[in-house]
Amino acid sequence: MGRLIVVSNRVNPPSDASVGTQGGLAMALSAALREENGIWFGWSGQTTEAFTGHLSIQKIGGVTVALTDLEAQDVQEYYNGYANRTLWPLFHYRTDLVAFERSFDEGYLRVNQRFADTLFPLVEKEDLLWVQDYHLLPLASMLRKHGVSNRIGFFLHIPWPAMRVFQTLPKHRELVETLFDYDLLGFQTEDSLNAFQEYVVHAADGERLPDGRLRAFGKTIRAGAFPIGIDSEDFTAAATSDKALAFYNLMRNSQAGRKMITGVDRLDYSKGLEERFLAYEQFLNNHPRMEGEVFLMQIATATREEVNTYQELRARLDSLSGRINGEHATIDWVPVRYVNRAYRRDELAGIYRASHVGLVTPLRDGMNLVAKEFVAGQDERDPGVLILSEFAGAAAQMQAALIVNPFDRQAMAEAIAEAVHMPLKERRQRHEDLMRGVMAEDVVWWRNDFVAKLKDEGEVTPDGDTF
Ligand code: ADQ
């Protein structure tokens, strides 16, 4: 039996010190690796004067990790550059924010080459390799050049954009060609899968075979939709832990009988935070009698602060929340509580549980795990209402939420009103439907499904659709 080797940009399995502070990717993978005899390979987060190729191998939180340092220039060009200033905005349909710079391309390929060069000596004959996310799209092609013939899978955590959007990327075809060195490509949704297939067929002279496989560049690969889930059972348990209960009580006491509308996001332009603030303001304007009856609790943790766009967004959100509060607040009511810090998972679970409404309204999102966590955190006897963007990948599985178009300010304002007034019976019904999906399609289901398909144990249906 071979091992599972997971490769991602950052490697951060939860240690005791870090429980509850990781993003979606880290939480999802740590659950997978704890059970497998696995290795997690990636960047240490540290920089070094000159790249040496030295690997630091250690155990963190029960997981063997293999870490490499990178040079400061690597981080600048590959991570802050190509990954977060080229691919991230492009794949989230923000072509206006995309930076195309030759040094970014070079840095991206250089770091992927460095990953391949340091990883390949670790690979044994029967190992399965599973590469994560947009930082490492060309990694398989570089491993193949080292003679690695193992099964290699790739999972994209963010959306795959529509063909014409993707085609704005210089050398888009070369990048897609490297993807044909994987055995299996995983996307979050059918939507992303379809967009990729459309590119292959219409822009890469490829074809979709009758069994669903994709053929282009002289190679045949498989691709499917594998919607990621959360550690649902653990999260539900966390929501009734002592820590969560303490936070729940803290929130409920500070609510003073007012309904709490909650958002929890990384501070990122893809999450639609400005649009959300404006929709909430619209709701207050449309329903003046709700003033003093509700408040918005927005938790937005700063990320990628080295990138200017993020600093600018933060400044705009500071100003917007200040303006809404300045215009609407009274001496004993603040309409927006805006918090820029991170919380532990059990604390977050307590906050979700004390919420009457959850606002998850990204403009584009691969999946969005907050939507699933919000549902898992609720008290089924008196559950809060989830308002969910149709452009979050999660919407495909979570139709029992109030689905909104985040670009439609009036519709969002009215969805907030509907959620605030929703009768208990309807809230319970919707929550029950949502909870069923969150529990069944959790992170273990996701991992097992992908790994089984990578091993070729999964069936490929004749039309490829349900694969
Ligand atoms: P992200 O863009 O990071 O992930 P998301 O799926 O919402 O988005 O995951 C965020 C995670 O960070 C959640 O577990 C959440 O609880 C946590 N988090 C957010 N704000 C926090 C705060 N203030 N304090 C503590 N924790 C906080 C990318 C993609 C998503 C995809 C995931 C997983 O962009 O679309 O769902 O990967 O595939």
Boltz pocket constraint, residues with backbone or C-beta under 6 A from the ligand:
constraints:
  - pocket:
      binder: B
      contacts: [[A, 20], [A, 21], [A, 22], [A, 23], [A, 24], [A, 25], [A, 27], [A, 28], [A, 157], [A, 158], [A, 228], [A, 264], [A, 265], [A, 266], [A, 299], [A, 300], [A, 301], [A, 341], [A, 342], [A, 343], [A, 344], [A, 345], [A, 348], [A, 365], [A, 366], [A, 367], [A, 368], [A, 369], [A, 370], [A, 373]]
      max_distance: 6.0
